[in-house]
Amino acid sequence: MNSRHTAIEFLRSKSSVSVLIIGGGINGAGVFRDLALQGIDVLLVDKADFSSGTSAATSHMAHGGLRYLENGDFSLVREAIRERNLLIENAPHYVHPLPTTIPIFKWYSGLLNAPLKFLGLINKTVERGAFLIKIGLSLYDSFTRSTETVPRHSFMSKSESLSQFPLLNPNVICTATYYDASILAPERVCIELICDALEMGNHAQAANYVSAFGTSGEAVTLRDELTGETYTVKPKLVVNASGPWMDQVNRSLKQDTALVSGSKGSHIVIDNQQIRTAIGDHEFFFENDDGRIVLICPIADKILVGTSELVCDDPNHVCCTPEEIDYFIAMIMKMFPQANVSKDQIVFSFSGVRPLVFSKSSDRGNVSRDHRVFLLTPGNGIDYPIYTLAGGKWTTFRSLAEKVTDQTLHALGRIRQYSTSNLSIGGGKDYPKNIEEEKLFLDNIVLEMGLDPQRIKELFDRYGTRAASVASFIFKEIEDNDSCLDNHVGYSRGEIVFLTRCEYVFRLEDLILRRTLLAMLGDISVGLIVELSYVVGDELGWSENTRKQEIDNVISVLAHKHGVKLS
Ligand SMILES: Cc1cc2nc3c(=O)[nH]c(=O)nc-3n(C[C@H](O)[C@H](O)[C@H](O)COP(=O)(O)OP(=O)(O)OC[C@H]3O[C@@H](n4cnc5c(N)ncnc54)[C@H](O)[C@@H]3O)c2cc1C
């Protein structure tokens, strides 16, 4: 398989490429896969790890954006719902239909304000009542009428609601439940897209920890952030997919742009079994006292709570502040007043900056989430065009990538060969359609590799059909019997070696924060970090000094960026 080493060799030996993509978040990865599929020679670089920017900070939802209906963003909602449905089909190992419940406290409120807001006559929302929510949900369902990917919305009376959700605020007058989708591991979808592209051939190359930092006019200067080595590459065109860093990247390419308005949002992950049991498999999606739409959502055996919306123009050092934590705890108490919630139940927190299309409004919540592609034509000190991607949602990455790829193909004088609409992602390929097919798939691997059936099932639950590659790797490459980690019986040494060798792990934090959910779900300890540092370090040839530095780094990142204090 291709790897970072191959990409670095490519950079050392070759000086030109058709398309250089700067930024390996979900949008850069989506464009990379689409261009690779069309046979275009393409290089993807990210200054840090893939999916370590905004794409690591989402609410884990593939959604149409119910609330954008009020802003009149109908085409965005229609597109996002279509993409949500495609994701459920193409990445069934990570994206699942999610019953989403709205607790309602008023019958008629918002009926007047919503149309005025839609007409742009006011900018303020008031609490949405049952009738307004009914109108919104009917419209939302109408966008997905032709497919039956998710069920339609329904309402429950006060007594039905309180019987299903006994901890719910008793002032509720009814609840409405509609469907969106949850994405268990957005960062894994991103790396699997990149791996899929690499499997399409050597014309696609990708390297994390390589930053774009300058231009000579015809070439872009890149730096290996792990070694300091620099390279120049002459692209026919550049795709700037650097999210909230897009203006900084353009400036480094001598283009002074002001395309982005940053909007910071945070989440916390809480270990509270009382609420986790109370919400079942439902997300609670509701309006907080300040009018913001917020969520309390199941994620594995924990709950995810978010999100805030604050003006932020520096995406480099964001983290969840004590004020945001107070805000989240208060909103949980508003919805589940009888629950025992406290800050010491927080196992993880994370923040990111939405790269919204530039707006003068300081109310980031009302800035459209629609995406745009800005074309900077050659001239002004550069010989190549730059396509800069702004706005958008994680959910719509595929359609955005399709648009950018079409524009890119046009500029290169090529035509689209294949569509990505029905292209499965990573372990979503040949995914079993029912329990019988799943059993057959698992039995075949057990038979072929002689591994423990329970272990194979664990791998399947974690990686979908990619479990076959993980199992085959362990079978062929791990000479001694593969053993469970001492500090986490759910993972084996061979699996960690697979992730390191095949999924671009170069820092300990890549593994702990993005290839696995270990940190996010609060499953991390100093003992586990040390154990993983030996497995990853042996694979990457770390010196004892590097290994210790990696341990210190990951402990510091966990403490300062994710509020995880390890003793
Ligand atoms: C709090 C929050 C919640 C959200 N929830 C959802 C949700 O539930 N569903 C949804 O659909 N959307 C959601 N979004 C929106 C979604 O996360 C973003 O639209 C999407 O992740 C943007 O991806 P991106 O690839 O454009 O940017 P990023 O993921 O930020 O990727 C940009 C990459 O560029 C790299 N880079 C920067 N500078 C350079 C350089 N000089 N050289 C090389 N690389 C560079 C960075 O390291 C980074 O990895 C949410 C956003 C936030 C902040």
The ligand as an SDF file (V2000), in Angstrom:
LIG
                    3D

 53 58  0  0  0  0  0  0  0  0999 V2000
  -18.7000   22.4270   16.9770 C   0  0  0  0  0  0  0  0  0  0  0  0
  -18.9620   21.9410   15.5770 C   0  0  0  0  0  0  0  0  0  0  0  0
  -19.9390   20.9880   15.3600 C   0  0  0  0  0  0  0  0  0  0  0  0
  -20.1920   20.5460   14.0520 C   0  0  0  0  0  0  0  0  0  0  0  0
  -21.0890   19.5470   13.8810 N   0  0  0  0  0  0  0  0  0  0  0  0
  -21.3410   19.0920   12.6350 C   0  0  0  0  0  0  0  0  0  0  0  0
  -22.2150   17.9940   12.4570 C   0  0  0  0  0  0  0  0  0  0  0  0
  -22.6940   17.3750   13.4060 O   0  0  0  0  0  0  0  0  0  0  0  0
  -22.4800   17.6070   11.1910 N   0  0  0  0  0  0  0  0  0  0  0  0
  -21.9470   18.2560   10.1100 C   0  0  0  0  0  0  0  0  0  0  0  0
  -22.2900   17.8930    8.9930 O   0  0  0  0  0  0  0  0  0  0  0  0
  -21.0610   19.2650   10.2500 N   0  0  0  0  0  0  0  0  0  0  0  0
  -20.7300   19.6890   11.4910 C   0  0  0  0  0  0  0  0  0  0  0  0
  -19.8210   20.6880   11.6630 N   0  0  0  0  0  0  0  0  0  0  0  0
  -19.1700   21.2920   10.4890 C   0  0  0  0  0  0  0  0  0  0  0  0
  -18.0000   20.4310    9.9950 C   0  0  0  0  0  0  0  0  0  0  0  0
  -17.2390   19.9850   11.0730 O   0  0  0  0  0  0  0  0  0  0  0  0
  -17.1100   21.2390    9.0550 C   0  0  0  0  0  0  0  0  0  0  0  0
  -17.8900   21.8350    8.0530 O   0  0  0  0  0  0  0  0  0  0  0  0
  -16.0520   20.3520    8.3840 C   0  0  0  0  0  0  0  0  0  0  0  0
  -15.4370   19.4970    9.3170 O   0  0  0  0  0  0  0  0  0  0  0  0
  -14.9980   21.2120    7.7210 C   0  0  0  0  0  0  0  0  0  0  0  0
  -14.0150   20.3460    7.1950 O   0  0  0  0  0  0  0  0  0  0  0  0
  -12.7760   20.8890    6.3740 P   0  0  0  0  0  0  0  0  0  0  0  0
  -12.1240   19.7220    5.7550 O   0  0  0  0  0  0  0  0  0  0  0  0
  -13.2190   21.9770    5.4540 O   0  0  0  0  0  0  0  0  0  0  0  0
  -11.8540   21.6050    7.4550 O   0  0  0  0  0  0  0  0  0  0  0  0
  -10.8600   20.9400    8.5360 P   0  0  0  0  0  0  0  0  0  0  0  0
  -11.3740   19.6860    9.0710 O   0  0  0  0  0  0  0  0  0  0  0  0
  -10.5040   22.0060    9.5250 O   0  0  0  0  0  0  0  0  0  0  0  0
   -9.5720   20.5790    7.6860 O   0  0  0  0  0  0  0  0  0  0  0  0
   -8.6330   21.5450    7.3040 C   0  0  0  0  0  0  0  0  0  0  0  0
   -7.2490   20.9280    7.4050 C   0  0  0  0  0  0  0  0  0  0  0  0
   -6.3050   21.8330    6.8010 O   0  0  0  0  0  0  0  0  0  0  0  0
   -5.0780   21.6450    7.4730 C   0  0  0  0  0  0  0  0  0  0  0  0
   -4.2000   22.7900    7.2150 N   0  0  0  0  0  0  0  0  0  0  0  0
   -4.3110   24.0490    7.6930 C   0  0  0  0  0  0  0  0  0  0  0  0
   -3.3010   24.8140    7.2550 N   0  0  0  0  0  0  0  0  0  0  0  0
   -2.5250   24.0300    6.4600 C   0  0  0  0  0  0  0  0  0  0  0  0
   -1.3250   24.2420    5.7280 C   0  0  0  0  0  0  0  0  0  0  0  0
   -0.6860   25.4210    5.7230 N   0  0  0  0  0  0  0  0  0  0  0  0
   -0.7910   23.2000    5.0510 N   0  0  0  0  0  0  0  0  0  0  0  0
   -1.3950   21.9680    5.0680 C   0  0  0  0  0  0  0  0  0  0  0  0
   -2.5410   21.7300    5.7540 N   0  0  0  0  0  0  0  0  0  0  0  0
   -3.0960   22.7410    6.4380 C   0  0  0  0  0  0  0  0  0  0  0  0
   -5.4850   21.4970    8.9380 C   0  0  0  0  0  0  0  0  0  0  0  0
   -4.4930   20.8500    9.7130 O   0  0  0  0  0  0  0  0  0  0  0  0
   -6.7930   20.7120    8.8340 C   0  0  0  0  0  0  0  0  0  0  0  0
   -6.5980   19.3150    9.0560 O   0  0  0  0  0  0  0  0  0  0  0  0
  -19.4900   21.1110   12.9580 C   0  0  0  0  0  0  0  0  0  0  0  0
  -18.4900   22.0470   13.1890 C   0  0  0  0  0  0  0  0  0  0  0  0
  -18.2030   22.4340   14.4910 C   0  0  0  0  0  0  0  0  0  0  0  0
  -17.0860   23.3980   14.7450 C   0  0  0  0  0  0  0  0  0  0  0  0
  1  2  1  0
  2  3  1  0
  2 52  2  0
  3  4  2  0
  4  5  1  0
  4 50  1  0
  5  6  2  0
  6  7  1  0
  6 13  1  0
  7  8  2  0
  7  9  1  0
  9 10  1  0
 10 11  2  0
 10 12  1  0
 12 13  2  0
 13 14  1  0
 14 15  1  0
 14 50  1  0
 15 16  1  0
 16 17  1  0
 16 18  1  0
 18 19  1  0
 18 20  1  0
 20 21  1  0
 20 22  1  0
 22 23  1  0
 23 24  1  0
 24 25  2  0
 24 26  1  0
 24 27  1  0
 27 28  1  0
 28 29  2  0
 28 30  1  0
 28 31  1  0
 31 32  1  0
 32 33  1  0
 33 34  1  0
 33 48  1  0
 34 35  1  0
 35 36  1  0
 35 46  1  0
 36 37  1  0
 36 45  1  0
 37 38  2  0
 38 39  1  0
 39 40  1  0
 39 45  2  0
 40 41  1  0
 40 42  2  0
 42 43  1  0
 43 44  2  0
 44 45  1  0
 46 47  1  0
 46 48  1  0
 48 49  1  0
 50 51  2  0
 51 52  1  0
 52 53  1  0
M  END
$$$$
